[in-house]
């Protein structure tokens, strides 16, 4: 009876404690990893075939040679999309600021040259006619004065017409984009929710958003429930040119969990008592007919649609992500295809206009029913009128007219016209009395035909292929347009992929809503009940059995603490928090085992005997001092982490036998590890030739950053000696050179892993940054890189120099990186002068004085001939001299390689 009471007490307290931890962010973050694991076992969600991501990807940015794309390019892309009968489009781009005026290239490259040619040709003909009439004495000089006055009036008239056409070159790209959105029709633009006040949002703008895009009249908060929606301090709508033409608008904001993973999304935000929907949700809601909604805090019910959307404890919807990479999930269409379509058409009609100058588009060469160029111009004018009016209702007729135009061009290019023209040219060339100038004209015509027909047929074929592709992809589509290029850093993390372009989030949200394949998080108390029941049954059985059998039963129940919530999640999509169930079961089961051993022998002997088969001696000693350490977890401390890696170790490995490689590694790792431990560092783990270590735990060291830097410099010096010895003895085929990455910051340190196997290790974003810094050495030709945080913690005994401000892969915040050069006492004269010039060069670079900076970096190489950073910046200076970065460049360099 006493054992049962003890088991009951331990179970109750453990269930209460571990379930209560759910309200702790760090603990819930650990449980999120189990949620991610559970997602892998669920049946994969179906993908709605209508969803299409239009990627502004790296090839698009490279081929158009522009980032960000100008708004007229977006507008023309949407205008073209409309031609292929899409259903809806979401703009994952916040057009929140006005853009500078653009140039209408169609006017500049086509209309103006045509107008100039027509005008001056007309003036020339009239002038020549007047001159001939005078010289042939068809008219008198007195009569000629009248014609001169008429010609002068004609010139003034043509000048006015030309000026009017030239003034059309400048275009308001914001207005043009708004017209394109209105022409497209069903477009969702952005009205973002932000956490700080923004004085640029006008009252008029805010009022327009409330009146046209808020959910106030459609959303009811149940009086018996609670308002689950988060509060934004400010709304930031797209510019009025875009917003006023959009069918609806929503916020693109998404909250990431503490580990940076996107698992859930706010469907609604509350700003100043007004409610606004998420970008994907607002699209879905409008497609559903804008039904009324109500919520009690745990569900969002769409009235009249028999649809209920479950909300998490914090008022969000769990995203049912496809278990695929970004490029493999949903359909994709590169934005460049839209751009290329229009460029090909421009090239084709340029050719046609050249041919028209030789009358090659007339009968008998072309026997069609229309004048191709006039028909093309007429279609352009009609479409421009529809776009300006924001009316896409006649697009079907326009599409049919365009297809008819391409049929006529096909008739011209693939009919008999080429053969007829060649015969006629050959006939002219046989005339006996041709002048040299006439012969040259005939040769020019031959060349034109030789070039025109193959090139134009190829252009037409490419255009028709693109149109067939767009017809297949866009018809009935719900498209999401956004940046997905790796250079744009618009990259997120979902439970399945460490790099998932954020534009895919909206497709995943829409797909979850379309499929109604919702995921639920069970109330926390259900987890507590399940934890209590499983743990008590396990403890009740284990405490009555022999230790060996009890361990087996305990392991079985520990597995059940995974399996039972997993089964519920698999069949019902309801996630019961696993970590409380697992930890409660493990704690009770281990407590029961320990109680049994305590009755038979002393506590220390029991623990050693029970755990010596699967825990290390050090961990067992800690358990003897503090048995509560059986639980997983850690504490956050400020530490300094070091990541090392040998340059070209793969090449070294290929040239050694396995035995030689092991011998080399043992020698190297021993020497390096001795230095780390001598400076009171802790070896975390070895990964091949790489060493991961940290300073400041388990023993607290105030100057952990200094110790880490001392260790790195000593390791570099020791490696130099060791490399010479190994080369002399033939134990390595090439010199050893280790790269170091060092960062200081808050890290979680403690026992990580599972209840059966745990390691004393570190984790956190600042650990990842140390790893990234080790890799960044490759890009700057350096050996030891430290972060700005580490630089602040070390004293004057070290020589460092600032290299750059960068964003490394996987970490969005800018990081200032420094090279750890040497101990100040070991600084040479060449180093001192070289680093001084380098600092001046870097200042010039930051001031965008590229030429001055380049000369100074070159000067550095006179002192330090192999200085990698200087070579890198010389290359950048030359690049920016040719094409300077944008005016709002913040000086931060985005690194796209690890």
C-alpha positions in Angstrom: 0.0 0.0 0.0 2.9 2.3 0.8 4.5 1.7 -2.6 1.1 2.5 -4.3 0.8 5.8 -2.4 4.4 6.7 -3.3 3.8 5.9 -6.9 0.5 7.8 -6.9 2.2 10.9 -5.4 5.1 10.8 -7.8 2.8 10.4 -10.7 0.5 13.2 -9.7 3.4 15.6 -9.1 5.2 14.6 -12.3 2.1 15.0 -14.4 1.3 18.3 -12.8 4.9 19.6 -13.2 5.6 18.4 -16.8 2.1 19.4 -18.0 2.5 22.8 -16.4 5.7 23.3 -18.3 3.7 23.5 -21.5 3.2 27.2 -20.7 7.0 27.7 -20.9 8.3 28.7 -24.3 11.6 26.7 -24.2 9.8 23.5 -23.0 7.1 24.0 -25.6 9.8 24.4 -28.2 11.2 21.0 -27.3 7.7 19.5 -27.6 7.5 21.1 -31.0 10.3 18.8 -32.2 8.1 15.9 -31.2 5.2 17.5 -33.1 7.4 17.7 -36.2 8.3 14.0 -35.8 4.6 13.1 -35.6 4.0 15.0 -38.8 6.2 12.6 -40.7 4.0 9.6 -39.8 0.7 11.3 -40.9 -0.8 10.6 -44.3 0.4 13.3 -46.7 -2.1 16.0 -47.5 -3.5 16.3 -51.0 -2.5 19.3 -53.0 -5.2 21.4 -54.7 -4.3 21.4 -58.4 -5.4 25.1 -58.8 -2.6 26.3 -56.6 0.3 27.8 -58.6 3.4 29.6 -57.3 4.8 32.1 -59.7 8.4 32.3 -58.7 10.6 35.4 -59.0 13.5 33.0 -58.7 17.3 33.3 -59.2 17.1 32.7 -63.0 14.3 35.3 -63.3 16.3 37.9 -61.5 19.5 37.0 -63.4 17.8 37.0 -66.8 15.9 40.3 -66.3 18.9 41.6 -64.5 16.9 43.6 -62.0 16.2 43.2 -58.3 13.7 44.1 -57.1 11.7 44.0 -60.3 10.2 47.3 -61.4 6.4 47.6 -61.0 5.7 47.9 -64.8 7.2 44.4 -65.2 4.9 43.0 -62.5 2.0 44.8 -64.3 2.8 43.4 -67.7 3.1 39.9 -66.2 -0.4 40.2 -64.7 -1.8 41.6 -67.9 -0.4 38.6 -69.8 -1.7 36.2 -67.1 -5.2 37.5 -67.5 -5.2 36.4 -71.1 -5.1 32.7 -70.0 -8.2 32.7 -67.8 -6.7 32.5 -64.3 -9.0 32.5 -61.3 -7.2 34.5 -58.6 -3.8 35.9 -57.8 -2.1 36.7 -54.4 0.7 39.2 -54.3 3.2 38.2 -51.7 4.9 41.5 -52.3 4.3 44.6 -50.1 4.0 47.6 -52.4 4.0 50.0 -49.4 6.1 52.8 -50.9 5.7 54.7 -54.1 8.2 53.9 -56.9 9.9 56.4 -59.2 8.4 57.0 -62.6 9.3 54.5 -65.3 9.8 54.4 -69.0 7.2 52.9 -71.3 9.5 50.9 -73.5 6.8 50.0 -76.0 6.3 53.7 -76.7 10.0 54.4 -76.7 11.0 51.5 -78.9 8.0 51.2 -81.2 5.6 54.1 -81.3 8.1 57.0 -81.3 10.4 55.5 -84.0 7.3 54.8 -86.1 5.9 58.3 -85.5 9.3 59.9 -86.4 9.6 57.8 -89.6 6.1 58.7 -90.7 6.4 62.4 -89.9 9.7 63.0 -91.5 8.8 60.8 -94.5 5.7 62.9 -95.0 7.6 66.2 -94.7 10.3 64.9 -97.0 7.8 63.9 -99.7 6.0 67.2 -99.5 9.3 69.2 -99.6 10.6 67.1 -102.6 7.2 67.5 -104.4 7.3 71.3 -103.9 10.9 71.6 -105.0 10.2 69.5 -108.1 7.1 71.6 -108.9 9.1 74.7 -108.8 12.1 73.4 -110.8 9.8 71.9 -113.5 7.9 75.2 -113.5 4.6 73.4 -112.8 3.8 76.2 -110.4 4.8 79.8 -110.3 6.9 81.3 -107.5 3.9 83.2 -106.3 1.9 80.0 -106.1 4.8 78.3 -104.3 4.5 80.8 -101.4 1.0 79.3 -100.7 2.4 75.8 -100.7 5.3 76.9 -98.4 2.9 78.3 -95.9 0.9 75.0 -96.0 4.1 73.0 -95.6 5.1 75.2 -92.6 1.7 74.6 -91.0 2.1 70.8 -91.7 5.5 70.9 -89.9 4.0 72.7 -86.9 1.2 70.1 -86.8 3.6 67.2 -87.0 5.8 68.7 -84.3 2.9 69.0 -81.9 2.0 65.3 -82.6 5.6 64.2 -82.1 5.8 66.1 -78.8 2.6 64.5 -77.6 3.9 61.1 -78.4 7.3 61.7 -76.7 5.5 62.8 -73.5 3.9 59.4 -73.3 7.4 57.8 -72.6 7.3 58.7 -68.9 4.9 56.4 -67.1 3.6 56.3 -63.5 4.5 52.6 -62.7 2.3 52.6 -59.5 -0.7 53.7 -61.5 0.1 51.2 -64.2 0.4 48.4 -61.7 -3.0 49.4 -60.1 -4.6 49.4 -63.6 -3.2 46.0 -64.3 -4.6 44.7 -60.9 -8.0 46.2 -61.8 -7.8 44.6 -65.2 -6.9 41.2 -63.7 -9.8 41.4 -61.3 -9.4 38.9 -58.5 -6.3 40.0 -56.8 -5.3 39.9 -53.1 -2.8 42.6 -52.1 -1.2 43.3 -48.7 -2.4 45.2 -45.7 0.2 44.2 -43.1 0.0 44.1 -39.4 3.1 45.4 -37.5 4.2 45.8 -33.9 5.2 49.5 -34.0 3.5 52.7 -34.9 4.1 54.0 -38.4 3.6 57.7 -39.0 3.6 57.2 -42.8 0.1 55.5 -42.7 -2.3 58.3 -43.2 -5.8 58.5 -41.7 -7.3 58.4 -45.1 -5.4 55.3 -45.9 -6.3 53.7 -42.6 -10.0 54.6 -43.1 -10.0 53.0 -46.6 -8.6 49.8 -45.2 -11.2 49.7 -42.4 -14.1 50.3 -44.8 -13.1 47.9 -47.5 -11.0 45.1 -46.0 -11.8 44.8 -42.3 -13.9 41.8 -41.1 -15.8 43.9 -38.6 -19.3 43.3 -40.0 -18.7 39.6 -40.7 -17.0 38.4 -37.5 -18.7 37.8 -34.2 -16.8 37.0 -31.0 -18.9 34.6 -28.9 -19.9 36.3 -25.7 -19.3 33.0 -23.8 -15.8 32.6 -25.3 -12.8 34.8 -25.7 -11.2 36.9 -28.4 -8.3 34.7 -29.5 -6.8 37.0 -32.0 -3.5 38.8 -31.5 -3.2 42.6 -31.5 -1.1 44.7 -33.9 0.0 48.2 -33.1 -0.3 49.4 -36.6 -1.6 48.5 -40.1 0.6 49.1 -43.1 -1.4 48.9 -46.3 -0.1 48.8 -49.9 -0.2 52.1 -51.7 -3.7 53.3 -52.8 -3.0 52.7 -56.5 -2.6 49.0 -55.6 -5.1 48.7 -52.7 -8.0 50.5 -54.4 -7.9 48.2 -57.4 -7.5 45.0 -55.4 -10.4 42.6 -54.9 -9.3 42.0 -51.3 -6.3 42.5 -49.1 -4.7 40.6 -46.2 -1.6 40.6 -44.1 1.5 38.5 -45.1 2.7 38.3 -41.5 3.6 34.9 -40.1 4.8 34.2 -36.5 7.6 31.7 -36.1 8.0 29.5 -33.1 11.0 30.0 -30.8 13.1 27.7 -33.0 12.3 29.7 -36.1 10.0 27.0 -37.6 6.7 28.1 -39.2 4.1 25.7 -37.8 1.0 27.9 -37.3 -0.4 31.0 -38.8 -2.7 33.9 -37.6 -5.8 33.9 -39.6 -7.0 37.2 -38.1 -5.3 40.1 -36.4 -6.9 42.8 -34.3 -5.8 46.4 -34.9 -7.5 49.1 -32.8 -10.7 47.0 -32.6 -10.8 46.3 -36.3 -10.1 42.8 -37.6 -8.1 41.9 -40.7 -7.5 38.5 -42.3 -4.3 36.8 -43.4 -3.4 37.0 -47.1 -4.3 33.4 -47.9 -7.3 33.3 -45.6 -8.8 36.5 -47.1 -8.5 34.9 -50.6 -10.2 31.8 -49.4 -12.9 33.8 -47.6 -13.7 35.8 -50.6 -13.8 32.7 -52.8 -16.3 31.2 -50.4 -18.6 34.2 -50.8 -17.5 36.2 -47.8 -19.7 34.3 -45.2 -20.3 35.6 -41.7 -18.0 34.1 -39.0 -18.0 33.5 -35.3 -15.4 32.3 -32.8 -15.4 31.1 -29.2 -11.6 31.1 -29.0 -11.0 27.5 -30.0 -12.7 27.5 -33.4 -13.5 29.8 -36.3 -16.9 28.9 -37.8 -17.9 29.9 -41.3 -21.7 30.2 -41.2 -23.7 28.6 -43.9 -20.6 26.7 -45.2 -20.7 23.9 -42.7 -17.0 24.6 -42.1 -15.2 24.9 -38.8 -11.5 25.9 -38.6 -9.8 24.8 -35.4 -7.6 27.3 -33.6 -4.7 26.5 -31.3 -4.4 27.6 -27.7 -2.8 30.9 -28.9 -5.5 31.5 -31.5 -3.7 30.4 -34.6 -4.3 27.7 -37.2 -1.9 24.8 -37.6 -0.5 24.6 -41.1 -0.8 21.2 -42.7 2.4 21.4 -44.8 3.1 19.0 -47.7 5.9 16.7 -46.8 8.0 17.9 -49.7 10.7 20.3 -50.6 9.7 23.8 -51.8 10.2 23.1 -55.5 8.4 19.7 -55.3 5.4 21.0 -53.4 2.6 22.6 -55.5 2.9 23.7 -59.1 5.5 26.3 -60.1 5.9 28.8 -63.0 9.0 31.0 -63.3 8.0 34.7 -63.7 10.6 35.0 -66.4 8.3 33.0 -68.8 5.8 35.9 -68.7 8.6 38.4 -69.3 10.1 36.3 -72.1 6.8 36.0 -73.9 6.4 39.8 -74.4 10.1 40.2 -75.3 9.8 37.5 -78.1 6.7 39.3 -79.5 8.6 42.6 -79.6 11.4 40.9 -81.5 9.0 39.2 -83.9 7.2 42.4 -84.8 10.5 44.3 -85.1 11.3 41.8 -87.9 7.8 42.2 -89.5 8.2 46.0 -89.6 11.6 45.6 -91.3 9.9 43.4 -93.9 7.1 45.8 -94.3 9.5 48.5 -95.4 10.2 46.3 -98.5 6.4 45.6 -99.0 6.9 41.9 -98.2 3.7 41.9 -96.1 1.4 42.6 -99.0 -0.3 40.5 -101.7 0.8 38.2 -103.3 3.4 37.3 -100.7 0.8 37.4 -97.9 -2.8 36.4 -98.8 -4.4 36.9 -95.4 -7.5 38.8 -94.6 -5.9 41.5 -92.4 -3.0 43.9 -92.4 -0.8 42.3 -89.8 0.8 45.4 -88.4 -2.3 47.5 -88.4 -4.2 44.6 -86.7 -1.4 44.3 -84.1 -1.5 48.1 -83.4 -5.3 48.0 -83.1 -5.1 45.2 -80.6 -2.5 47.1 -78.6 -4.7 50.2 -78.5 -7.8 48.2 -77.5 -6.0 46.4 -74.7 -4.5 49.7 -73.4 -8.0 51.1 -73.2 -9.3 48.1 -71.2 -6.3 48.2 -68.9 -6.7 51.9 -68.2 -10.4 51.3 -67.5 -9.5 48.3 -65.2 -11.9 46.2 -67.3 -10.9 42.6 -68.1 -14.3 41.4 -69.1 -13.4 41.3 -72.8 -10.2 39.4 -72.4 -11.7 36.3 -74.0 -12.4 38.1 -77.3 -8.9 39.8 -77.1 -7.3 36.3 -76.6 -9.1 35.0 -79.7 -8.0 38.0 -81.7 -4.4 37.5 -80.6 -4.6 33.8 -81.5 -6.0 34.8 -84.9 -3.1 37.3 -85.4 -0.6 34.5 -84.7 -2.4 32.3 -87.2 -2.0 35.0 -89.8 1.7 35.4 -89.0 2.1 31.6 -89.3 0.4 31.8 -92.7 2.9 34.5 -93.8 6.0 32.7 -92.5 5.2 29.1 -93.4 3.3 29.7 -96.6 4.6 30.5 -100.1 5.7 34.1 -99.4 9.4 33.3 -98.9 9.6 31.3 -102.2 7.7 34.1 -104.1 10.0 36.8 -102.7 13.1 34.8 -103.6 11.8 34.3 -107.2 11.0 38.0 -107.6 14.4 39.0 -106.3 16.1 36.5 -108.6 14.1 37.9 -111.5 15.1 41.5 -110.7 18.8 40.5 -110.5 18.6 39.2 -114.2 17.8 42.7 -115.5 20.8 43.7 -117.8 20.8 47.5 -117.1 20.9 47.5 -113.2 23.0 50.1 -111.6 25.5 49.4 -108.8 23.2 50.9 -106.2 20.3 48.7 -107.5 22.4 45.6 -107.2 23.3 46.5 -103.6 19.6 46.9 -102.8 18.9 43.5 -104.3 21.7 41.9 -102.2 20.3 43.6 -99.1 16.9 42.2 -99.8 18.4 38.7 -100.2 20.2 39.0 -96.8 17.1 40.3 -95.2 15.0 37.3 -96.4 17.8 34.8 -95.4 17.8 36.2 -91.9 14.1 37.2 -91.5 12.3 33.9 -92.2 14.3 31.4 -90.1 14.6 33.8 -87.2 11.0 34.9 -87.3 9.8 31.3 -87.6 11.9 30.4 -84.5 10.4 33.4 -82.6 6.9 32.4 -83.5 7.5 28.8 -82.5 8.9 29.9 -79.1 5.9 32.3 -78.6 3.4 29.6 -79.4 5.1 27.1 -77.1 5.0 29.6 -74.2 1.4 30.4 -74.9 0.5 26.7 -74.8 2.4 26.3 -71.6 0.7 29.3 -70.0 -2.6 28.1 -71.1 -2.1 24.7 -69.4 -0.7 26.2 -66.2 -2.8 29.4 -65.7 -6.3 28.4 -66.7 -8.4 28.4 -63.5 -5.3 28.8 -61.4 -5.0 30.4 -58.0 -1.5 31.9 -58.2 0.8 33.3 -55.6 3.4 35.7 -57.0 6.5 36.3 -54.8 10.2 36.2 -54.6 11.8 32.8 -54.2 15.4 33.5 -55.2 18.0 32.5 -52.6 19.6 35.9 -53.1 16.5 37.6 -51.7 16.8 35.9 -48.3 13.1 35.4 -48.3 13.6 31.9 -46.8 11.9 30.2 -43.9 11.8 26.9 -42.2 8.9 24.5 -41.9 8.7 21.2 -40.0 10.0 19.3 -43.1 12.5 21.6 -44.7 15.3 23.8 -43.3 15.0 26.0 -46.3 11.5 26.6 -47.6 10.8 29.8 -49.6 8.3 31.9 -47.6 6.0 32.4 -50.7 5.1 28.8 -50.4 3.5 29.5 -47.0 0.4 31.0 -48.6 -0.1 28.0 -50.9 0.2 25.7 -47.8 -2.4 27.9 -45.9 -4.8 27.9 -48.8 -4.3 24.2 -49.4 -5.1 23.4 -45.7 -8.3 25.5 -46.0 -9.3 24.0 -49.4 -8.7 20.4 -48.3 -10.2 21.0 -44.8 -7.6 18.6 -43.6 -7.1 20.4 -40.3 -4.7 19.7 -37.5 -5.8 20.2 -33.9 -3.8 20.8 -30.7 -5.6 19.1 -27.8 -6.2 21.1 -24.6 -3.2 20.9 -22.2 -5.3 19.1 -19.6 -5.8 16.1 -21.9 -2.1 15.7 -22.1 -2.0 15.8 -18.3 -4.7 13.1 -18.0 -3.0 10.8 -20.5 0.4 11.4 -18.8 -1.1 10.6 -15.4 -2.8 7.4 -16.6 0.1 5.9 -18.5 2.6 6.8 -15.8 0.6 5.5 -12.9 -0.1 2.2 -14.7 3.6 1.9 -15.6 4.7 2.8 -12.1 2.1 0.5 -10.5 3.4 -2.5 -12.5 7.1 -1.7 -12.3 7.2 -1.2 -8.6 5.8 -4.8 -8.0 8.4 -6.5 -10.3 12.0 -7.4 -10.2 14.3 -4.6 -11.5 15.2 -6.3 -14.8 11.6 -7.0 -15.7 10.6 -3.6 -14.4 13.0 -1.9 -16.8 11.5 -3.8 -19.8 7.9 -2.8 -18.7 9.0 0.7 -18.2 10.6 0.9 -21.6 7.4 -0.5 -23.1 5.3 2.2 -21.4 7.8 4.8 -22.5 7.2 3.7 -26.1 3.5 3.8 -25.5 3.8 7.4 -24.4 5.0 8.0 -28.0 2.7 5.5 -29.7 -0.7 6.5 -28.2 -0.5 10.2 -29.0 1.0 9.2 -32.4 -2.1 7.0 -33.2 -4.5 9.8 -32.2 -2.6 12.2 -34.4 -2.4 9.8 -37.3 -6.1 9.0 -37.4 -7.7 12.2 -36.1 -5.1 14.9 -36.7 -5.3 15.8 -33.0 -1.9 16.5 -31.4 -1.7 15.7 -27.7 1.5 17.2 -26.2 3.9 14.4 -26.1 6.7 15.7 -23.9 4.6 15.8 -20.6 3.5 12.2 -21.3 7.0 10.9 -22.1 8.7 12.7 -19.2 6.1 11.8 -16.7 6.1 8.2 -17.7 9.9 8.0 -17.8 10.2 9.8 -14.4 7.6 7.5 -12.7 9.1 4.4 -14.3 12.6 5.3 -13.2 11.4 6.4 -9.8 9.8 3.0 -9.4 12.9 1.2 -10.4 15.0 3.3 -8.1 12.6 2.6 -5.2 12.9 -1.1 -5.8 16.7 -1.0 -5.8 16.7 1.2 -2.7 14.9 -1.5 -0.8 17.5 -4.1 -1.8 20.8 -2.1 -1.6 22.4 1.2 -1.1 21.3 4.1 -3.4 24.7 4.5 -5.1 25.2 0.9 -5.8 21.7 0.7 -7.2 22.1 3.5 -9.6 25.5 2.2 -10.9 24.1 -1.3 -11.3 20.9 -0.1 -13.0 22.3 2.3 -15.5 25.9 1.2 -16.1 24.9 -0.6 -19.3 23.7 2.5 -21.1 25.0 5.6 -19.4 28.5 6.9 -19.1 30.4 6.8 -15.8 30.4 10.6 -15.6 26.6 10.9 -16.1 26.1 8.2 -13.5 28.1 10.2 -11.0 25.9 13.2 -11.7 22.8 11.1 -11.2 24.0 9.9 -7.8 24.5 13.6 -6.8 21.2 14.8 -8.4 18.8 12.1 -9.7 16.5 14.8 -11.1 19.0 15.1 -13.9 17.5 12.0 -15.5 15.1 14.5 -17.2 16.1 16.0 -20.4 16.7 19.7 -20.6 19.3 22.4 -20.0 19.9 26.0 -19.0 20.7 29.1 -20.9 24.1 30.6 -20.3 26.4 33.0 -22.1 29.1 30.8 -23.6 31.8 30.9 -26.3 31.7 28.2 -28.9 34.5 27.1 -31.3 34.0 25.1 -34.5 37.1 23.9 -36.4 37.6 22.1 -39.7 40.7 21.1 -41.6 41.0 22.7 -45.1 40.9 20.0 -47.9 40.7 17.1 -45.5 38.8 15.1 -48.2 41.8 15.3 -50.4 44.1 14.2 -47.6 41.8 11.3 -46.8 41.9 10.1 -50.4 45.7 9.8 -50.4 46.0 7.8 -47.1 45.1 4.3 -46.2 42.4 3.9 -43.5 45.1 3.0 -41.0 47.3 6.0 -41.9 44.2 8.3 -41.7 43.3 7.1 -38.2 46.8 7.6 -37.0 46.9 11.1 -38.5 43.5 12.0 -36.9 44.5 10.7 -33.5 47.7 12.7 -33.5 46.0 15.9 -34.7 42.9 15.6 -32.4 45.0 14.8 -29.4 47.2 17.8 -29.8 44.3 20.2 -30.5 42.1 18.8 -27.7 44.9 19.1 -25.1 45.1 22.8 -25.8 41.3 23.2 -25.5 41.2 21.4 -22.2 44.3 23.2 -20.9 42.3 26.5 -21.4 39.4 25.0 -19.4 37.3 24.3 -22.5 34.8 21.4 -23.0 35.0 19.1 -26.0 31.4 18.8 -27.2 32.0 16.3 -30.0 34.3 15.2 -32.9 32.9 15.1 -36.4 35.6 13.5 -38.5 38.4 16.0 -38.5 36.2 18.7 -37.0 36.2 19.7 -33.3 33.2 21.3 -31.6 34.0 22.8 -28.2 32.8 25.5 -25.8 34.0 27.6 -22.9 32.1 28.5 -19.8 30.3 25.3 -18.9 29.9 23.1 -17.0 32.3 25.1 -14.9 31.5 28.8 -15.0 34.4 30.9 -16.4 34.0 34.6 -16.5 36.6 35.2 -19.3 35.4 32.3 -21.5 35.7 34.4 -24.7 39.3 35.2 -23.9 40.1 31.6 -23.1 38.5 30.5 -26.5 40.7 33.0 -28.4 43.8 32.0 -26.6 43.0 28.4 -27.4 42.4 29.1 -31.1 45.7 31.0 -31.5 47.7 28.3 -29.7 46.0 25.6 -31.7 47.0 27.5 -34.9 50.6 27.7 -33.8 50.7 24.1 -32.6 49.2 22.9 -35.9 52.0 24.7 -37.8 54.7 22.8 -35.8 52.7 19.5 -36.0 52.2 19.9 -39.8 55.9 20.3 -40.4 56.7 17.2 -38.3 54.0 15.1 -40.1 55.2 16.2 -43.5 58.8 15.3 -42.6 57.7 11.9 -41.5 55.5 11.4 -44.6 52.3 11.0 -42.4 50.4 13.6 -44.3 50.5 14.3 -48.1 49.9 18.0 -47.7 50.2 20.7 -44.9 47.4 20.9 -42.4 45.4 24.2 -42.1 42.5 24.5 -39.7 39.8 27.1 -40.0 38.1 28.4 -36.8 34.7 29.9 -36.2 34.2 31.6 -32.7 31.0 33.1 -31.4 29.9 34.3 -27.9 26.2 34.5 -26.9 23.4 32.9 -25.0 23.3 29.1 -25.6 21.3 26.3 -24.0 23.7 23.8 -22.3 22.8 20.6 -20.6 21.8 17.0 -21.2 20.2 16.7 -24.6 18.8 13.6 -26.3 16.5 10.9 -25.1 15.8 9.4 -21.7 18.0 6.4 -22.7 20.9 8.3 -24.2 21.8 11.9 -23.5 24.8 14.1 -24.2 26.1 17.1 -22.4 26.0 19.6 -25.3 25.1 23.0 -26.5 22.4 24.3 -28.8 20.9 27.5 -30.1 21.2 30.1 -32.9 24.5 31.4 -31.5 26.0 27.9 -31.7 24.9 27.8 -35.4 26.5 31.2 -35.9 29.9 29.8 -34.7 29.5 27.0 -37.2 28.7 29.4 -40.0 31.7 31.6 -39.2 34.0 28.6 -39.6 32.7 28.1 -43.1 32.8 31.9 -43.9 36.6 31.7 -43.7 36.6 30.1 -47.1 35.0 33.1 -48.7 37.4 35.6 -47.2 40.6 33.6 -47.2 41.0 33.8 -43.5 41.8 31.2 -40.8 40.1 32.4 -37.6 36.9 34.4 -37.6 35.2 35.8 -34.5 31.8 37.5 -34.1 31.3 41.0 -32.9 29.9 39.6 -29.7 33.2 37.8 -29.0 35.2 40.9 -30.0 33.4 42.9 -27.3 34.4 40.3 -24.7 38.2 40.2 -25.3 40.8 42.7 -24.3 43.8 44.4 -26.0 46.1 41.4 -25.8 44.7 40.3 -29.2 45.1 41.9 -32.6 41.8 41.8 -34.6 40.4 43.5 -37.6 36.8 44.0 -38.8 36.1 42.3 -42.0 32.5 42.8 -43.0 28.9 43.0 -42.0 27.2 39.9 -43.3 24.1 37.8 -43.2 25.1 34.1 -43.1 22.9 31.3 -44.3 20.1 30.4 -42.0 20.6 33.5 -39.8 18.7 36.7 -40.8 20.2 39.2 -38.5 23.3 41.0 -39.7 26.6 40.0 -38.0 29.8 41.9 -37.8 32.7 39.6 -38.3 36.3 40.1 -37.3 39.5 38.2 -38.0 41.5 37.1 -35.0 45.0 37.8 -36.2 47.5 37.2 -33.4 48.6 38.1 -29.9 49.5 41.7 -29.8 53.0 40.8 -28.5 53.6 38.8 -31.7 52.5 41.6 -34.1 55.0 42.2 -36.9 55.8 45.6 -38.5 54.3 44.5 -41.9 51.1 43.3 -40.2 50.8 46.5 -38.2 51.1 48.7 -41.3 49.0 46.4 -43.5 46.1 46.3 -41.0 46.2 50.1 -40.6 45.9 50.6 -44.4 43.2 47.9 -44.5 41.1 49.9 -41.9 41.4 53.0 -44.1 40.4 50.9 -47.2 37.3 49.5 -45.4 36.2 53.0 -44.4 36.4 54.1 -48.0 34.4 51.0 -49.1 31.7 51.7 -46.5 31.5 55.3 -47.8 31.0 53.9 -51.3 34.3 55.4 -52.6 35.0 52.3 -54.6 38.1 53.6 -56.5 39.8 54.9 -53.3 39.0 51.7 -51.5 40.4 49.5 -54.3 43.7 51.4 -54.3 44.0 51.1 -50.5 43.2 47.3 -50.6 45.9 46.9 -53.3 48.3 48.8 -51.0 47.5 46.3 -48.2 48.9 43.5 -50.5 52.3 45.2 -50.6 52.5 44.5 -46.9 50.5 41.3 -46.8 50.8 39.7 -50.3 48.4 36.8 -49.5 45.8 38.8 -47.7 42.5 37.1 -48.6 40.1 39.8 -47.4 41.8 42.5 -49.4 41.5 40.4 -52.6 37.8 39.8 -51.9 37.1 43.6 -51.5 39.2 44.5 -54.6 36.8 42.2 -56.5 33.8 43.9 -54.9 35.1 47.4 -55.6 35.4 46.6 -59.3 32.0 45.1 -59.4 30.4 48.1 -57.7 32.3 50.5 -59.9 30.5 48.9 -62.8 27.1 48.6 -61.1 26.7 50.3 -57.7 24.4 48.8 -55.2 21.0 50.3 -54.6 20.8 53.7 -52.8 19.3 52.0 -49.7 22.1 49.5 -49.5 22.8 49.0 -45.8 26.4 47.7 -46.3 25.4 44.2 -45.3 26.7 41.4 -47.6 24.4 38.4 -48.0 26.4 35.1 -48.0 24.6 32.4 -50.0 27.1 29.6 -49.2 27.7 27.8 -45.9 
